[in-house]
Amino acid sequence: MSTKIIDEQLKVYQPEFVKYGDSPKSTRQNNKETQHLRFQMLTGHLLNDHTHNTIEDIGCGICDLYGYLKNQNLEFTYSGTEIVEEMILLAKEKYPEITLKNRDILSASEQEKYDFVVLSGTLNMPGNITNEEWGEFCLSLISGMYNMCDKAIAFNFLTTHRTFTDPTLFYFNPSELLYYCINNLSRFVEIKHNYPLYEGTITVYRENYIQEQYKNPAFDKYFIKTK
C-alpha cells in the first residue's frame, strides 16, 4: 500500500471518527440496521457454533464486526488490522481481549494465516486517489487477503447496479470483479447481490476447503489431484 493511499484513507476516516466517536457513522455506516445486514452477508455462511475458526478483519475500524459476532454465540478468535490509531485505541478499550494491528496489510508476512479473512466497506472511499489507481489497489488487497486465508475470504463492494451515484465513492462492476476472482484466485466463488443495499458480497474459497465439504468419491474428479 503506497504512502499516498494510506494518507488519503486517514483523511477520509479520521475526521469522521473525531466527529462521531463510538458510532457506526464513524466508519461511514448509515445505521446499525444496514451495518448488521452487511455483517450477516459477510460472515453468516462462514462461522458457526461447531467449529472454532480464526478470523482477520481488514480495515476493522472500531471493531463493530467483533461486537456483532460476539452476540451471535459463535466459536471464533478475532483479530483486526486498522490504520487509524484513534480507532484502534477505542476498540482496545472496549475489547481488550482481541489483537489489533496498525499496519500496511500488504506488507504482512507470507506465514501469517487465518481461516477466514474479511473486509467490510474498505473498498468504497478512495479519497483523492484516481479511480484507476484505486481499482488496482483494491484488486491487490483482495489478492493479499486470499494469500492470508486457509479457508476463504469475504468482502463487500459498492455495485455499479444502482439508482444514484456519489462521486466520492468507488463502484465495481460485479461481473468484472467476479471474473477477476475466478481467474486469479479460485473458481470456488460465491456472490451475493440480492439484498437491499447498493452493494454485493463476494466469498472466495480455497479448493481444499470446498473439497472437505464434498468427501463422496463421486466428486473427486472435480478437484485438482495433489501428490
Secondary structure as UniProt FT lines:
FT   HELIX           3..20
FT   HELIX           24..27
FT   HELIX           32..43
FT   TURN            44..46
FT   STRAND          53..58
FT   TURN            61..63
FT   HELIX           64..70
FT   TURN            71..73
FT   STRAND          76..81
FT   HELIX           85..94
FT   TURN            96..97
FT   STRAND          99..101
FT   HELIX           105..107
FT   TURN            110..111
FT   STRAND          114..119
FT   TURN            122..123
FT   TURN            127..128
FT   HELIX           131..148
FT   STRAND          149..159
FT   TURN            167..168
FT   HELIX           174..184
FT   STRAND          189..192
FT   STRAND          199..205
FT   HELIX           207..213
FT   HELIX           217..222
//
